[in-house]
Amino acid sequence: MAGALTGDLSPEVEQKRLEALYDYGILETAPEPAFDRVTRLAATLTEAPIALLSFVDSDRQWFKSRYGTDLTETPRDQSFCVYTFPEKASFVVKDTHADDRFAQNPLVTGAPFIRTYAGAPLVTAEGKVLGALCVLFDKVTPLAESQLSGLEDLAQLVMEELALRKIARRSVATHTAQRDALSTARQTEALLESVAAVAGVGGWEVDLERLEPIWTAYTREIHEVPADFVPNMDEAINFYAPEYRDMVTQSVEHCIATGQPFEFEAELITAKERRVWVRSVGRAVMENGKTVKLIGAFQDITKQKTTQETLSATLAEKQHALNALYAYQSALDEHAIVGITDARGTITFVNDKFCEISGYDEHELIGQNHRILNSGHHEQAFFEHMWKTIRHGQAWQGEICNRAKSGEEYWVNTTIVPIMDNDGKPEQFVSIRHDITSRIRTHKALAARTQQLETTSRRLEKELGRRAETAEKLQDSMRQAEAANIAKSQFLATMSHELRTPMNGIMGMLDLALRSELTASQTQQLETARQSAGILLQLLNDILDLSKLEEGQVEFEHIPFSPRALVDETRKFLQFSAEEKGLQLRADISDRVPETLEGDPTRTRQVLIYLIGNAIKFSEDGIVDIRVDYDPDRADLTVDIQDYGIGIAPEHQPKLFQRFAQGDASTTR
């Protein structure tokens, strides 16, 4: 901003500049034709649209005269004039837009939109710059040397005019000071006379040339000194208690230096070493702007001070009690429903929470009987007992159901305390309540819920009894089913065992027959018979295994076997069935599959035969792939079998692994 360069003036220099400015007494004076002619001449000389006679104080620039604008002052940090201070010479800004110091100045970016500036400083005879006579242009305007010279001459004329006025003003001030001195002397005499007439107040006077205090008789009496005692300044101050002497000295010195009156209260130690409180009031008598005498009054205020201290202590106690009362009231208003009635039950006070819960405004409640809230829930005897208790001066506590303005009922836990008069009779009743509606409603809801649960419990007991009978019947049925299942398992085991013997004989005879000389047709027929007998034998083994599973007699082997060989043997075993249907049966065994694993090769082979057999059975063409992989981290052998058969419909998939369940009953097993 433009005011940044004012920092070039040291604080001491700036202070003296301001003192010089104030000494001229020009600030805040009314417009004057003489100075208005100067700004008009400056504008005419330079052909400027605006001319200003500016004086700069600590925080602003003030315009004594202005031409072409209504501005009366601006903040000092926007001033261009301050740039004349360091050099005490004219200052010109040819183009504010091209000067970084002023490009963002509010007087450039806004009205009066200064583009070119020229200012001549207003310099006192002592070399103090008070301001500037300046001209402003709203467009770039070059100024001739003669125009700047004329502007400086006009500025010099302004300072000569101000100097003449200053001399004249001082002459008048001298005469005024002499007149004031005479008046002050007369006032001093009158003051001393009046002090002597006032009971309980002493007077004092100090001539600063002789530095000898003069005390009235009562002032000596306060100090408890003889009537002929004549003090000096040090003795007068040393009468004060040590902790007050610096304050007294500073008050007196400040009054002498500035002419400002003083007043203070302090403790005095009398000549008889008694501590008393005094009030001292003093004022300066001035001559030619210099303090020549101090006069004042002196009063013993010990009694007032003692009374004041006692009163302050009493007031402090009462204020403390009052604050505590306010705190209690605030706490009650914050958390409780408070109401007050007279002896007849007429409401005289309610707090905000009372109005909030009842739904009534304060003016609707005051003056009404408390029966306005009666819900009709309680018996008459309930209220008779309450009134009997509180009218005998005892507090009553209980739970009351009231009715709000809306008709809705609410419950309050109530304590009523009687306030007794001087005769021991109740004159007011203070009720303090807490809203317990939620608790009451919860209690009622719990009671209803408890009753409901008891009813439900009785129903459940009956239902459980009925179900116990049903369970007993079911257990009988289950025992019968288990017995039938055992009989079935035994039958299946016996039947499969008995059937395997002749089937093994048939298989043996078919093998012998196939080794004899046969025609091709006979060989094919016998081979078909042998395969069918093998399948039938496998079914018998499955039935036997099923019986063992149901009996819990199946034991799994845990022996080493080759998974690669097992898969390959199974593939070869089923290869003939696949080729008969024109299918390719392929096996892809991962390199990660180990040569040997431990497990039950027989059960594993059975599972593979079932799965691969189903894949062949339900595929009409294409490929049946067997993929074998092994996860060493989990020690899992995985066999995936993929075919291109009819598949299993989504709605039948949940039946997988259910005993004797078939996805489609029409499908051949």
VENPE-V654865 format. One record per helix or strand of 2 or more residues. SS is the DSSP state (~ for helix, > for strand). FROM is the first residue (numbers start at 0). TO is the last residue. If there is no record, write none. Layout:
# VENPE-V654865
SS/FROM/TO  SS/FROM/TO
This chain:
# VENPE-V654865
~/1/7  ~/10/22  ~/32/45  >/49/55  >/59/66  >/72/74  ~/75/77  ~/80/83  >/90/92  ~/95/97  ~/105/108  >/115/122  >/128/136  ~/144/196  >/200/206  >/211/214  ~/216/222  ~/232/237  ~/241/257  >/261/268  >/274/286  >/289/299  ~/301/334  >/336/341  >/345/349  ~/351/357  ~/361/364  ~/369/372  ~/379/390  >/395/402  >/408/419  >/425/434  ~/436/514  ~/519/550  >/558/560  ~/562/579  >/583/588  >/596/598  ~/600/616  >/622/630  >/635/641  ~/649/652
